[in-house]
């Protein structure tokens, strides 16, 4: 097990939410994007880095297929984390409104750094 921390640009978060807010069509579009992961076609800034990484991947049990599965699993976790964070923020707003009325606090906080874990071979 290798812990993975994904720190994506805020634009990635905005694009994800733009799709989710489109409803079923947007969610299917996110699913389609996740279905097209291809580490074999990935490019590196330096060609020698690309060769080194791809050679290392090929030494794994299932090569690029395994890496692609791990990338998709990590991205699915990120999408789930985003939905959970959004819901916590919505519930927090409700709690904040209720707190103002009752004088009690305790709304959950939000976090910008999303962490996920995946298995890599």
Biopython code that builds the backbone (N, CA, C, O; Angstrom):
import numpy as np
from Bio.PDB.StructureBuilder import StructureBuilder

atoms = [
    (1, "UNK", "N", (0.835, -1.193, 0.000)),
    (1, "UNK", "CA", (0.000, 0.000, 0.000)),
    (1, "UNK", "C", (0.871, 1.245, 0.000)),
    (1, "UNK", "O", (1.781, 1.383, 0.818)),
    (2, "UNK", "N", (0.588, 2.129, -0.909)),
    (2, "UNK", "CA", (1.322, 3.383, -1.011)),
    (2, "UNK", "C", (0.329, 4.520, -0.843)),
    (2, "UNK", "O", (-0.612, 4.633, -1.628)),
    (3, "UNK", "N", (0.522, 5.383, 0.186)),
    (3, "UNK", "CA", (-0.394, 6.518, 0.332)),
    (3, "UNK", "C", (-0.197, 7.509, -0.818)),
    (3, "UNK", "O", (0.925, 7.779, -1.246)),
    (4, "UNK", "N", (-1.294, 8.029, -1.293)),
    (4, "UNK", "CA", (-1.261, 8.990, -2.392)),
    (4, "UNK", "C", (-1.967, 10.255, -1.933)),
    (4, "UNK", "O", (-3.084, 10.194, -1.420)),
    (5, "UNK", "N", (-1.324, 11.396, -2.114)),
    (5, "UNK", "CA", (-1.957, 12.673, -1.838)),
    (5, "UNK", "C", (-2.071, 13.416, -3.158)),
    (5, "UNK", "O", (-1.066, 13.690, -3.815)),
    (6, "UNK", "N", (-3.290, 13.738, -3.540)),
    (6, "UNK", "CA", (-3.513, 14.461, -4.781)),
    (6, "UNK", "C", (-3.773, 15.924, -4.459)),
    (6, "UNK", "O", (-4.655, 16.254, -3.666)),
    (7, "UNK", "N", (-3.013, 16.773, -5.070)),
    (7, "UNK", "CA", (-3.248, 18.204, -4.939)),
    (7, "UNK", "C", (-3.464, 18.722, -6.354)),
    (7, "UNK", "O", (-2.517, 18.925, -7.113)),
    (8, "UNK", "N", (-4.714, 18.928, -6.684)),
    (8, "UNK", "CA", (-5.053, 19.366, -8.029)),
    (8, "UNK", "C", (-5.341, 20.863, -8.021)),
    (8, "UNK", "O", (-5.739, 21.420, -6.997)),
    (9, "UNK", "N", (-5.141, 21.505, -9.154)),
    (9, "UNK", "CA", (-5.443, 22.936, -9.224)),
    (9, "UNK", "C", (-6.928, 23.189, -8.958)),
    (9, "UNK", "O", (-7.775, 22.336, -9.225)),
    (10, "UNK", "N", (-7.221, 24.358, -8.435)),
    (10, "UNK", "CA", (-8.617, 24.706, -8.174)),
    (10, "UNK", "C", (-9.467, 24.618, -9.438)),
    (10, "UNK", "O", (-10.669, 24.365, -9.360)),
    (11, "UNK", "N", (-8.861, 24.822, -10.583)),
    (11, "UNK", "CA", (-9.603, 24.722, -11.840)),
    (11, "UNK", "C", (-10.146, 23.314, -12.038)),
    (11, "UNK", "O", (-11.245, 23.155, -12.569)),
    (12, "UNK", "N", (-9.403, 22.284, -11.626)),
    (12, "UNK", "CA", (-9.885, 20.900, -11.729)),
    (12, "UNK", "C", (-11.137, 20.720, -10.874)),
    (12, "UNK", "O", (-12.098, 20.070, -11.286)),
    (13, "UNK", "N", (-11.112, 21.308, -9.676)),
    (13, "UNK", "CA", (-12.279, 21.249, -8.791)),
    (13, "UNK", "C", (-13.465, 21.972, -9.439)),
    (13, "UNK", "O", (-14.590, 21.473, -9.407)),
    (14, "UNK", "N", (-13.217, 23.131, -10.018)),
    (14, "UNK", "CA", (-14.297, 23.891, -10.672)),
    (14, "UNK", "C", (-14.894, 23.099, -11.836)),
    (14, "UNK", "O", (-16.113, 23.052, -12.007)),
    (15, "UNK", "N", (-14.021, 22.478, -12.635)),
    (15, "UNK", "CA", (-14.499, 21.697, -13.774)),
    (15, "UNK", "C", (-15.313, 20.492, -13.304)),
    (15, "UNK", "O", (-16.341, 20.166, -13.896)),
    (16, "UNK", "N", (-14.858, 19.839, -12.250)),
    (16, "UNK", "CA", (-15.607, 18.705, -11.709)),
    (16, "UNK", "C", (-16.991, 19.160, -11.281)),
    (16, "UNK", "O", (-17.988, 18.528, -11.628)),
    (17, "UNK", "N", (-17.059, 20.255, -10.527)),
    (17, "UNK", "CA", (-18.360, 20.733, -10.041)),
    (17, "UNK", "C", (-19.259, 21.214, -11.168)),
    (17, "UNK", "O", (-20.480, 21.081, -11.088)),
    (18, "UNK", "N", (-18.670, 21.768, -12.209)),
    (18, "UNK", "CA", (-19.472, 22.183, -13.362)),
    (18, "UNK", "C", (-20.160, 20.956, -13.967)),
    (18, "UNK", "O", (-21.316, 21.031, -14.383)),
    (19, "UNK", "N", (-19.453, 19.843, -14.013)),
    (19, "UNK", "CA", (-20.043, 18.615, -14.557)),
    (19, "UNK", "C", (-21.084, 18.035, -13.601)),
    (19, "UNK", "O", (-22.166, 17.643, -14.038)),
    (20, "UNK", "N", (-20.781, 17.977, -12.326)),
    (20, "UNK", "CA", (-21.718, 17.412, -11.357)),
    (20, "UNK", "C", (-23.018, 18.222, -11.341)),
    (20, "UNK", "O", (-24.105, 17.655, -11.235)),
    (21, "UNK", "N", (-22.903, 19.536, -11.444)),
    (21, "UNK", "CA", (-24.091, 20.384, -11.429)),
    (21, "UNK", "C", (-24.955, 20.205, -12.678)),
    (21, "UNK", "O", (-26.107, 20.636, -12.701)),
    (22, "UNK", "N", (-24.403, 19.570, -13.718)),
    (22, "UNK", "CA", (-25.190, 19.273, -14.917)),
    (22, "UNK", "C", (-26.065, 18.042, -14.704)),
    (22, "UNK", "O", (-26.879, 17.698, -15.562)),
    (23, "UNK", "N", (-25.898, 17.381, -13.559)),
    (23, "UNK", "CA", (-26.716, 16.210, -13.257)),
    (23, "UNK", "C", (-26.165, 14.954, -13.896)),
    (23, "UNK", "O", (-24.954, 14.793, -14.048)),
    (24, "UNK", "N", (-27.066, 14.072, -14.263)),
    (24, "UNK", "CA", (-26.687, 12.761, -14.789)),
    (24, "UNK", "C", (-25.745, 12.874, -15.991)),
    (24, "UNK", "O", (-24.765, 12.134, -16.077)),
    (25, "UNK", "N", (-26.033, 13.792, -16.920)),
    (25, "UNK", "CA", (-25.178, 13.945, -18.101)),
    (25, "UNK", "C", (-23.752, 14.324, -17.713)),
    (25, "UNK", "O", (-22.790, 13.792, -18.266)),
    (26, "UNK", "N", (-23.622, 15.232, -16.775)),
    (26, "UNK", "CA", (-22.288, 15.651, -16.328)),
    (26, "UNK", "C", (-21.551, 14.533, -15.606)),
    (26, "UNK", "O", (-20.353, 14.337, -15.810)),
    (27, "UNK", "N", (-22.268, 13.804, -14.767)),
    (27, "UNK", "CA", (-21.652, 12.693, -14.032)),
    (27, "UNK", "C", (-21.193, 11.617, -15.015)),
    (27, "UNK", "O", (-20.121, 11.038, -14.838)),
    (28, "UNK", "N", (-21.986, 11.343, -16.044)),
    (28, "UNK", "CA", (-21.574, 10.374, -17.059)),
    (28, "UNK", "C", (-20.353, 10.868, -17.830)),
    (28, "UNK", "O", (-19.514, 10.074, -18.256)),
    (29, "UNK", "N", (-20.264, 12.175, -18.003)),
    (29, "UNK", "CA", (-19.082, 12.743, -18.677)),
    (29, "UNK", "C", (-17.818, 12.536, -17.823)),
    (29, "UNK", "O", (-16.748, 12.233, -18.350)),
    (30, "UNK", "N", (-17.957, 12.704, -16.499)),
    (30, "UNK", "CA", (-16.830, 12.442, -15.595)),
    (30, "UNK", "C", (-16.450, 10.970, -15.684)),
    (30, "UNK", "O", (-15.267, 10.635, -15.758)),
    (31, "UNK", "N", (-17.457, 10.083, -15.676)),
    (31, "UNK", "CA", (-17.198, 8.645, -15.793)),
    (31, "UNK", "C", (-16.477, 8.329, -17.095)),
    (31, "UNK", "O", (-15.536, 7.535, -17.104)),
    (32, "UNK", "N", (-16.903, 8.936, -18.185)),
    (32, "UNK", "CA", (-16.251, 8.707, -19.481)),
    (32, "UNK", "C", (-14.788, 9.140, -19.451)),
    (32, "UNK", "O", (-13.923, 8.454, -19.997)),
    (33, "UNK", "N", (-14.512, 10.271, -18.815)),
    (33, "UNK", "CA", (-13.130, 10.747, -18.712)),
    (33, "UNK", "C", (-12.284, 9.758, -17.912)),
    (33, "UNK", "O", (-11.137, 9.489, -18.270)),
    (34, "UNK", "N", (-12.842, 9.224, -16.842)),
    (34, "UNK", "CA", (-12.112, 8.251, -16.032)),
    (34, "UNK", "C", (-11.898, 6.942, -16.783)),
    (34, "UNK", "O", (-10.973, 6.191, -16.472)),
    (35, "UNK", "N", (-12.733, 6.671, -17.755)),
    (35, "UNK", "CA", (-12.618, 5.437, -18.541)),
    (35, "UNK", "C", (-11.532, 5.538, -19.611)),
    (35, "UNK", "O", (-11.208, 4.544, -20.261)),
    (36, "UNK", "N", (-10.979, 6.717, -19.793)),
    (36, "UNK", "CA", (-9.989, 6.930, -20.860)),
    (36, "UNK", "C", (-8.572, 7.112, -20.337)),
    (36, "UNK", "O", (-7.707, 7.596, -21.068)),
    (37, "UNK", "N", (-8.316, 6.736, -19.091)),
    (37, "UNK", "CA", (-6.972, 6.869, -18.516)),
    (37, "UNK", "C", (-6.028, 5.932, -19.266)),
    (37, "UNK", "O", (-6.333, 4.755, -19.456)),
    (38, "UNK", "N", (-4.888, 6.457, -19.688)),
    (38, "UNK", "CA", (-3.901, 5.646, -20.403)),
    (38, "UNK", "C", (-2.499, 6.103, -20.030)),
    (38, "UNK", "O", (-1.943, 7.013, -20.644)),
    (39, "UNK", "N", (-1.936, 5.458, -19.014)),
    (39, "UNK", "CA", (-0.583, 5.824, -18.592)),
    (39, "UNK", "C", (0.437, 5.505, -19.685)),
    (39, "UNK", "O", (1.497, 6.127, -19.743)),
    (40, "UNK", "N", (0.127, 4.555, -20.536)),
    (40, "UNK", "CA", (1.026, 4.184, -21.636)),
    (40, "UNK", "C", (1.222, 5.365, -22.584)),
    (40, "UNK", "O", (2.287, 5.512, -23.185)),
    (41, "UNK", "N", (0.205, 6.198, -22.718)),
    (41, "UNK", "CA", (0.279, 7.345, -23.625)),
    (41, "UNK", "C", (0.748, 8.627, -22.937)),
    (41, "UNK", "O", (0.835, 9.677, -23.574)),
    (42, "UNK", "N", (1.048, 8.546, -21.642)),
    (42, "UNK", "CA", (1.478, 9.733, -20.896)),
    (42, "UNK", "C", (2.840, 10.218, -21.400)),
    (42, "UNK", "O", (3.672, 9.428, -21.844)),
    (43, "UNK", "N", (3.041, 11.515, -21.322)),
    (43, "UNK", "CA", (4.299, 12.128, -21.758)),
    (43, "UNK", "C", (4.962, 12.822, -20.579)),
    (43, "UNK", "O", (4.293, 13.336, -19.683)),
    (44, "UNK", "N", (6.268, 12.826, -20.596)),
    (44, "UNK", "CA", (7.046, 13.537, -19.584)),
    (44, "UNK", "C", (7.751, 14.709, -20.253)),
    (44, "UNK", "O", (7.956, 14.719, -21.467)),
    (45, "UNK", "N", (8.113, 15.683, -19.453)),
    (45, "UNK", "CA", (8.822, 16.843, -19.989)),
    (45, "UNK", "C", (10.147, 16.408, -20.621)),
    (45, "UNK", "O", (10.504, 16.851, -21.712)),
    (46, "UNK", "N", (10.865, 15.534, -19.916)),
    (46, "UNK", "CA", (12.139, 15.013, -20.424)),
    (46, "UNK", "C", (11.938, 13.594, -20.953)),
    (46, "UNK", "O", (11.461, 12.733, -20.213)),
    (47, "UNK", "N", (12.286, 13.330, -22.195)),
    (47, "UNK", "CA", (12.104, 11.986, -22.763)),
    (47, "UNK", "C", (12.764, 10.882, -21.940)),
    (47, "UNK", "O", (12.217, 9.784, -21.836)),
    (48, "UNK", "N", (13.932, 11.155, -21.354)),
    (48, "UNK", "CA", (14.604, 10.120, -20.563)),
    (48, "UNK", "C", (13.810, 9.789, -19.295)),
    (48, "UNK", "O", (13.829, 8.647, -18.838)),
    (49, "UNK", "N", (13.117, 10.771, -18.728)),
    (49, "UNK", "CA", (12.244, 10.503, -17.578)),
    (49, "UNK", "C", (11.092, 9.593, -17.992)),
    (49, "UNK", "O", (10.741, 8.655, -17.277)),
    (50, "UNK", "N", (10.514, 9.877, -19.144)),
    (50, "UNK", "CA", (9.404, 9.064, -19.649)),
    (50, "UNK", "C", (9.858, 7.614, -19.852)),
    (50, "UNK", "O", (9.162, 6.678, -19.458)),
    (51, "UNK", "N", (11.005, 7.442, -20.456)),
    (51, "UNK", "CA", (11.529, 6.087, -20.690)),
    (51, "UNK", "C", (11.776, 5.360, -19.369)),
    (51, "UNK", "O", (11.435, 4.185, -19.231)),
    (52, "UNK", "N", (12.358, 6.045, -18.419)),
    (52, "UNK", "CA", (12.666, 5.444, -17.118)),
    (52, "UNK", "C", (11.394, 5.012, -16.389)),
    (52, "UNK", "O", (11.318, 3.899, -15.868)),
    (53, "UNK", "N", (10.401, 5.894, -16.355)),
    (53, "UNK", "CA", (9.151, 5.592, -15.652)),
    (53, "UNK", "C", (8.423, 4.444, -16.346)),
    (53, "UNK", "O", (7.941, 3.526, -15.683)),
    (54, "UNK", "N", (8.341, 4.488, -17.657)),
    (54, "UNK", "CA", (7.623, 3.431, -18.381)),
    (54, "UNK", "C", (8.331, 2.083, -18.261)),
    (54, "UNK", "O", (7.675, 1.044, -18.189)),
    (55, "UNK", "N", (9.652, 2.092, -18.240)),
    (55, "UNK", "CA", (10.394, 0.842, -18.041)),
    (55, "UNK", "C", (10.089, 0.272, -16.660)),
    (55, "UNK", "O", (9.928, -0.939, -16.511)),
    (56, "UNK", "N", (10.011, 1.128, -15.657)),
    (56, "UNK", "CA", (9.690, 0.703, -14.288)),
    (56, "UNK", "C", (8.269, 0.130, -14.225)),
    (56, "UNK", "O", (8.032, -0.885, -13.569)),
    (57, "UNK", "N", (7.345, 0.777, -14.900)),
    (57, "UNK", "CA", (5.963, 0.299, -14.930)),
    (57, "UNK", "C", (5.904, -1.106, -15.540)),
    (57, "UNK", "O", (5.186, -1.974, -15.043)),
    (58, "UNK", "N", (6.655, -1.321, -16.609)),
    (58, "UNK", "CA", (6.640, -2.619, -17.284)),
    (58, "UNK", "C", (7.216, -3.737, -16.419)),
    (58, "UNK", "O", (6.974, -4.914, -16.689)),
    (59, "UNK", "N", (7.967, -3.384, -15.391)),
    (59, "UNK", "CA", (8.504, -4.392, -14.468)),
    (59, "UNK", "C", (7.448, -4.854, -13.466)),
    (59, "UNK", "O", (7.633, -5.871, -12.797)),
    (60, "UNK", "N", (6.352, -4.122, -13.358)),
    (60, "UNK", "CA", (5.285, -4.462, -12.418)),
    (60, "UNK", "C", (4.536, -5.715, -12.854)),
    (60, "UNK", "O", (4.720, -6.216, -13.963)),
    (61, "UNK", "N", (3.697, -6.202, -11.964)),
    (61, "UNK", "CA", (2.938, -7.437, -12.234)),
    (61, "UNK", "C", (2.081, -7.336, -13.487)),
    (61, "UNK", "O", (2.076, -8.250, -14.312)),
    (62, "UNK", "N", (1.352, -6.222, -13.636)),
    (62, "UNK", "CA", (0.425, -6.086, -14.756)),
    (62, "UNK", "C", (0.682, -4.815, -15.564)),
    (62, "UNK", "O", (-0.174, -4.381, -16.335)),
    (63, "UNK", "N", (1.835, -4.234, -15.389)),
    (63, "UNK", "CA", (2.250, -3.099, -16.202)),
    (63, "UNK", "C", (1.293, -1.923, -16.191)),
    (63, "UNK", "O", (0.794, -1.514, -15.143)),
    (64, "UNK", "N", (1.047, -1.386, -17.379)),
    (64, "UNK", "CA", (0.235, -0.178, -17.520)),
    (64, "UNK", "C", (-1.204, -0.374, -17.047)),
    (64, "UNK", "O", (-1.820, 0.551, -16.519)),
    (65, "UNK", "N", (-1.727, -1.565, -17.235)),
    (65, "UNK", "CA", (-3.099, -1.846, -16.792)),
    (65, "UNK", "C", (-3.243, -1.607, -15.290)),
    (65, "UNK", "O", (-4.212, -0.997, -14.839)),
    (66, "UNK", "N", (-2.273, -2.092, -14.528)),
    (66, "UNK", "CA", (-2.313, -1.917, -13.070)),
    (66, "UNK", "C", (-2.198, -0.439, -12.689)),
    (66, "UNK", "O", (-2.908, 0.038, -11.804)),
    (67, "UNK", "N", (-1.311, 0.270, -13.356)),
    (67, "UNK", "CA", (-1.142, 1.699, -13.073)),
    (67, "UNK", "C", (-2.427, 2.455, -13.407)),
    (67, "UNK", "O", (-2.869, 3.304, -12.632)),
    (68, "UNK", "N", (-3.023, 2.150, -14.553)),
    (68, "UNK", "CA", (-4.268, 2.814, -14.946)),
    (68, "UNK", "C", (-5.372, 2.564, -13.918)),
    (68, "UNK", "O", (-6.108, 3.484, -13.560)),
    (69, "UNK", "N", (-5.490, 1.323, -13.445)),
    (69, "UNK", "CA", (-6.499, 1.004, -12.433)),
    (69, "UNK", "C", (-6.270, 1.805, -11.160)),
    (69, "UNK", "O", (-7.222, 2.282, -10.543)),
    (70, "UNK", "N", (-5.016, 1.953, -10.768)),
    (70, "UNK", "CA", (-4.706, 2.725, -9.560)),
    (70, "UNK", "C", (-4.989, 4.210, -9.754)),
    (70, "UNK", "O", (-5.454, 4.878, -8.830)),
    (71, "UNK", "N", (-4.716, 4.726, -10.936)),
    (71, "UNK", "CA", (-5.030, 6.130, -11.224)),
    (71, "UNK", "C", (-6.538, 6.346, -11.151)),
    (71, "UNK", "O", (-6.999, 7.305, -10.532)),
    (72, "UNK", "N", (-7.309, 5.459, -11.780)),
    (72, "UNK", "CA", (-8.769, 5.592, -11.777)),
    (72, "UNK", "C", (-9.298, 5.476, -10.356)),
    (72, "UNK", "O", (-10.163, 6.258, -9.960)),
    (73, "UNK", "N", (-8.800, 4.522, -9.581)),
    (73, "UNK", "CA", (-9.249, 4.352, -8.194)),
    (73, "UNK", "C", (-8.971, 5.624, -7.381)),
    (73, "UNK", "O", (-9.813, 6.061, -6.597)),
    (74, "UNK", "N", (-7.799, 6.206, -7.572)),
    (74, "UNK", "CA", (-7.447, 7.435, -6.850)),
    (74, "UNK", "C", (-8.337, 8.602, -7.286)),
    (74, "UNK", "O", (-8.765, 9.399, -6.451)),
    (75, "UNK", "N", (-8.615, 8.707, -8.582)),
    (75, "UNK", "CA", (-9.475, 9.779, -9.070)),
    (75, "UNK", "C", (-10.909, 9.612, -8.575)),
    (75, "UNK", "O", (-11.572, 10.598, -8.256)),
    (76, "UNK", "N", (-11.393, 8.369, -8.510)),
    (76, "UNK", "CA", (-12.740, 8.129, -7.980)),
    (76, "UNK", "C", (-12.806, 8.551, -6.520)),
    (76, "UNK", "O", (-13.791, 9.146, -6.083)),
    (77, "UNK", "N", (-11.760, 8.242, -5.771)),
    (77, "UNK", "CA", (-11.707, 8.659, -4.364)),
    (77, "UNK", "C", (-11.730, 10.180, -4.271)),
    (77, "UNK", "O", (-12.399, 10.742, -3.404)),
    (78, "UNK", "N", (-10.993, 10.851, -5.169)),
    (78, "UNK", "CA", (-10.973, 12.318, -5.170)),
    (78, "UNK", "C", (-12.372, 12.866, -5.445)),
    (78, "UNK", "O", (-12.823, 13.791, -4.770)),
    (79, "UNK", "N", (-13.059, 12.294, -6.436)),
    (79, "UNK", "CA", (-14.418, 12.751, -6.748)),
    (79, "UNK", "C", (-15.317, 12.562, -5.523)),
    (79, "UNK", "O", (-16.083, 13.457, -5.165)),
    (80, "UNK", "N", (-15.219, 11.399, -4.886)),
    (80, "UNK", "CA", (-16.018, 11.139, -3.680)),
    (80, "UNK", "C", (-15.691, 12.109, -2.561)),
    (80, "UNK", "O", (-16.587, 12.589, -1.866)),
    (81, "UNK", "N", (-14.399, 12.399, -2.383)),
    (81, "UNK", "CA", (-13.983, 13.360, -1.359)),
    (81, "UNK", "C", (-14.557, 14.740, -1.635)),
    (81, "UNK", "O", (-14.975, 15.445, -0.717)),
    (82, "UNK", "N", (-14.575, 15.123, -2.914)),
    (82, "UNK", "CA", (-15.126, 16.425, -3.294)),
    (82, "UNK", "C", (-16.615, 16.502, -2.974)),
    (82, "UNK", "O", (-17.091, 17.507, -2.445)),
    (83, "UNK", "N", (-17.349, 15.437, -3.295)),
    (83, "UNK", "CA", (-18.787, 15.416, -3.016)),
    (83, "UNK", "C", (-19.009, 15.478, -1.502)),
    (83, "UNK", "O", (-19.873, 16.216, -1.028)),
    (84, "UNK", "N", (-18.225, 14.699, -0.745)),
    (84, "UNK", "CA", (-18.364, 14.718, 0.715)),
    (84, "UNK", "C", (-18.063, 16.103, 1.278)),
    (84, "UNK", "O", (-18.803, 16.599, 2.128)),
    (85, "UNK", "N", (-16.991, 16.728, 0.815)),
    (85, "UNK", "CA", (-16.628, 18.065, 1.284)),
    (85, "UNK", "C", (-17.736, 19.064, 0.976)),
    (85, "UNK", "O", (-18.085, 19.891, 1.818)),
    (86, "UNK", "N", (-18.284, 18.985, -0.226)),
    (86, "UNK", "CA", (-19.362, 19.892, -0.614)),
    (86, "UNK", "C", (-20.576, 19.699, 0.300)),
    (86, "UNK", "O", (-21.186, 20.672, 0.744)),
    (87, "UNK", "N", (-20.918, 18.443, 0.575)),
    (87, "UNK", "CA", (-22.068, 18.164, 1.435)),
    (87, "UNK", "C", (-21.801, 18.652, 2.857)),
    (87, "UNK", "O", (-22.687, 19.211, 3.503)),
    (88, "UNK", "N", (-20.570, 18.438, 3.342)),
    (88, "UNK", "CA", (-20.235, 18.930, 4.685)),
    (88, "UNK", "C", (-20.364, 20.451, 4.749)),
    (88, "UNK", "O", (-20.837, 20.999, 5.744)),
    (89, "UNK", "N", (-19.944, 21.119, 3.691)),
    (89, "UNK", "CA", (-20.067, 22.574, 3.652)),
    (89, "UNK", "C", (-21.533, 22.996, 3.649)),
    (89, "UNK", "O", (-21.908, 23.951, 4.329)),
    (90, "UNK", "N", (-22.357, 22.289, 2.891)),
    (90, "UNK", "CA", (-23.789, 22.606, 2.873)),
    (90, "UNK", "C", (-24.408, 22.378, 4.246)),
    (90, "UNK", "O", (-25.157, 23.220, 4.741)),
    (91, "UNK", "N", (-24.097, 21.247, 4.857)),
    (91, "UNK", "CA", (-24.625, 20.957, 6.196)),
    (91, "UNK", "C", (-24.079, 21.962, 7.197)),
    (91, "UNK", "O", (-24.787, 22.378, 8.115)),
    (92, "UNK", "N", (-22.825, 22.351, 7.023)),
    (92, "UNK", "CA", (-22.227, 23.359, 7.898)),
    (92, "UNK", "C", (-22.965, 24.669, 7.818)),
    (92, "UNK", "O", (-23.153, 25.339, 8.833)),
    (93, "UNK", "N", (-23.388, 25.048, 6.623)),
    (93, "UNK", "CA", (-24.159, 26.285, 6.455)),
    (93, "UNK", "C", (-25.495, 26.177, 7.168)),
    (93, "UNK", "O", (-25.957, 27.135, 7.788)),
    (94, "UNK", "N", (-26.114, 25.004, 7.076)),
    (94, "UNK", "CA", (-27.379, 24.788, 7.775)),
    (94, "UNK", "C", (-27.139, 24.861, 9.276)),
    (94, "UNK", "O", (-27.907, 25.483, 10.010)),
    (95, "UNK", "N", (-26.042, 24.206, 9.731)),
    (95, "UNK", "CA", (-25.717, 24.229, 11.155)),
    (95, "UNK", "C", (-25.408, 25.641, 11.620)),
    (95, "UNK", "O", (-25.802, 26.046, 12.714)),
    (96, "UNK", "N", (-24.683, 26.406, 10.763)),
    (96, "UNK", "CA", (-24.356, 27.785, 11.115)),
    (96, "UNK", "C", (-25.629, 28.610, 11.278)),
    (96, "UNK", "O", (-25.739, 29.412, 12.205)),
    (97, "UNK", "N", (-26.587, 28.412, 10.379)),
    (97, "UNK", "CA", (-27.852, 29.141, 10.457)),
    (97, "UNK", "C", (-28.589, 28.748, 11.732)),
    (97, "UNK", "O", (-29.133, 29.601, 12.433)),
    (98, "UNK", "N", (-28.603, 27.440, 12.029)),
    (98, "UNK", "CA", (-29.263, 26.962, 13.245)),
    (98, "UNK", "C", (-28.529, 27.469, 14.480)),
    (98, "UNK", "O", (-29.161, 27.799, 15.483)),
    (99, "UNK", "N", (-27.193, 27.535, 14.415)),
    (99, "UNK", "CA", (-26.416, 28.015, 15.562)),
    (99, "UNK", "C", (-26.729, 29.466, 15.872)),
    (99, "UNK", "O", (-26.837, 29.857, 17.034)),
    (100, "UNK", "N", (-26.875, 30.266, 14.813)),
    (100, "UNK", "CA", (-27.191, 31.674, 15.032)),
    (100, "UNK", "C", (-28.528, 31.804, 15.750)),
    (100, "UNK", "O", (-28.707, 32.668, 16.609)),
    (101, "UNK", "N", (-29.461, 30.933, 15.385)),
    (101, "UNK", "CA", (-30.788, 30.998, 16.001)),
    (101, "UNK", "C", (-30.766, 30.485, 17.437)),
    (101, "UNK", "O", (-31.489, 30.995, 18.294)),
    (102, "UNK", "N", (-29.922, 29.458, 17.704)),
    (102, "UNK", "CA", (-29.927, 28.834, 19.031)),
    (102, "UNK", "C", (-28.773, 29.294, 19.918)),
    (102, "UNK", "O", (-28.802, 29.106, 21.134)),
    (103, "UNK", "N", (-27.750, 29.903, 19.297)),
    (103, "UNK", "CA", (-26.584, 30.317, 20.071)),
    (103, "UNK", "C", (-25.555, 29.216, 20.237)),
    (103, "UNK", "O", (-24.585, 29.397, 20.973)),
    (104, "UNK", "N", (-25.733, 28.073, 19.572)),
    (104, "UNK", "CA", (-24.773, 26.962, 19.636)),
    (104, "UNK", "C", (-23.954, 26.914, 18.362)),
    (104, "UNK", "O", (-24.426, 27.302, 17.294)),
    (105, "UNK", "N", (-22.710, 26.431, 18.481)),
    (105, "UNK", "CA", (-21.875, 26.283, 17.293)),
    (105, "UNK", "C", (-21.491, 24.819, 17.149)),
    (105, "UNK", "O", (-21.968, 23.975, 17.907)),
    (106, "UNK", "N", (-20.633, 24.512, 16.182)),
    (106, "UNK", "CA", (-20.191, 23.145, 15.970)),
    (106, "UNK", "C", (-20.284, 22.716, 14.522)),
    (106, "UNK", "O", (-20.314, 21.521, 14.227)),
    (107, "UNK", "N", (-20.329, 23.672, 13.622)),
    (107, "UNK", "CA", (-20.376, 23.323, 12.203)),
    (107, "UNK", "C", (-19.042, 22.728, 11.783)),
    (107, "UNK", "O", (-17.994, 23.196, 12.229)),
    (108, "UNK", "N", (-19.059, 21.700, 10.930)),
    (108, "UNK", "CA", (-17.815, 21.097, 10.488)),
    (108, "UNK", "C", (-17.023, 22.058, 9.615)),
    (108, "UNK", "O", (-17.604, 22.868, 8.893)),
    (109, "UNK", "N", (-15.708, 21.972, 9.680)),
    (109, "UNK", "CA", (-14.846, 22.825, 8.867)),
    (109, "UNK", "C", (-14.567, 22.193, 7.523)),
    (109, "UNK", "O", (-14.878, 21.022, 7.308)),
    (110, "UNK", "N", (-13.985, 22.955, 6.618)),
    (110, "UNK", "CA", (-13.658, 22.454, 5.286)),
    (110, "UNK", "C", (-12.155, 22.344, 5.131)),
    (110, "UNK", "O", (-11.400, 23.005, 5.844)),
    (111, "UNK", "N", (-11.732, 21.533, 4.226)),
    (111, "UNK", "CA", (-10.312, 21.313, 4.001)),
    (111, "UNK", "C", (-10.043, 21.392, 2.509)),
    (111, "UNK", "O", (-10.825, 20.870, 1.714)),
    (112, "UNK", "N", (-8.964, 22.026, 2.117)),
    (112, "UNK", "CA", (-8.654, 22.190, 0.697)),
    (112, "UNK", "C", (-7.765, 21.076, 0.170)),
    (112, "UNK", "O", (-7.763, 20.813, -1.032)),
    (113, "UNK", "N", (-7.003, 20.408, 1.050)),
    (113, "UNK", "CA", (-6.094, 19.348, 0.627)),
    (113, "UNK", "C", (-6.824, 18.024, 0.720)),
    (113, "UNK", "O", (-7.300, 17.656, 1.795)),
    (114, "UNK", "N", (-6.922, 17.299, -0.389)),
    (114, "UNK", "CA", (-7.646, 16.038, -0.406)),
    (114, "UNK", "C", (-6.661, 14.885, -0.398)),
    (114, "UNK", "O", (-5.720, 14.868, -1.193)),
    (115, "UNK", "N", (-6.860, 13.941, 0.472)),
    (115, "UNK", "CA", (-5.960, 12.794, 0.547)),
    (115, "UNK", "C", (-6.724, 11.539, 0.220)),
    (115, "UNK", "O", (-7.880, 11.379, 0.610)),
    (116, "UNK", "N", (-6.078, 10.662, -0.489)),
    (116, "UNK", "CA", (-6.676, 9.374, -0.775)),
    (116, "UNK", "C", (-5.593, 8.320, -0.690)),
    (116, "UNK", "O", (-4.401, 8.624, -0.743)),
    (117, "UNK", "N", (-6.023, 7.086, -0.559)),
    (117, "UNK", "CA", (-5.082, 5.980, -0.494)),
    (117, "UNK", "C", (-5.449, 4.982, -1.579)),
    (117, "UNK", "O", (-6.624, 4.757, -1.871)),
    (118, "UNK", "N", (-4.427, 4.393, -2.164)),
    (118, "UNK", "CA", (-4.649, 3.384, -3.176)),
    (118, "UNK", "C", (-3.565, 2.330, -3.070)),
    (118, "UNK", "O", (-2.506, 2.576, -2.494)),
    (119, "UNK", "N", (-3.818, 1.193, -3.606)),
    (119, "UNK", "CA", (-2.818, 0.122, -3.629)),
    (119, "UNK", "C", (-2.050, 0.230, -4.931)),
    (119, "UNK", "O", (-2.645, 0.344, -6.002)),
    (120, "UNK", "N", (-0.729, 0.196, -4.840)),
    (120, "UNK", "CA", (0.082, 0.123, -6.043)),
    (120, "UNK", "C", (1.038, -1.044, -5.861)),
    (120, "UNK", "O", (1.476, -1.342, -4.750)),
    (121, "UNK", "N", (1.345, -1.684, -6.947)),
    (121, "UNK", "CA", (2.119, -2.903, -6.878)),
    (121, "UNK", "C", (3.555, -2.678, -7.007)),
    (121, "UNK", "O", (4.335, -3.630, -6.965)),
]
sb = StructureBuilder()
sb.init_structure("model")
sb.init_model(0)
sb.init_chain("A")
sb.init_seg("    ")
for serial, (resi, resn, name, xyz) in enumerate(atoms, 1):
    if name == "N":
        sb.init_residue(resn, " ", resi, " ")
    sb.init_atom(name, np.array(xyz, "f"), 0.0, 1.0, " ", f" {name:<3s}", serial, name[0])
structure = sb.get_structure()
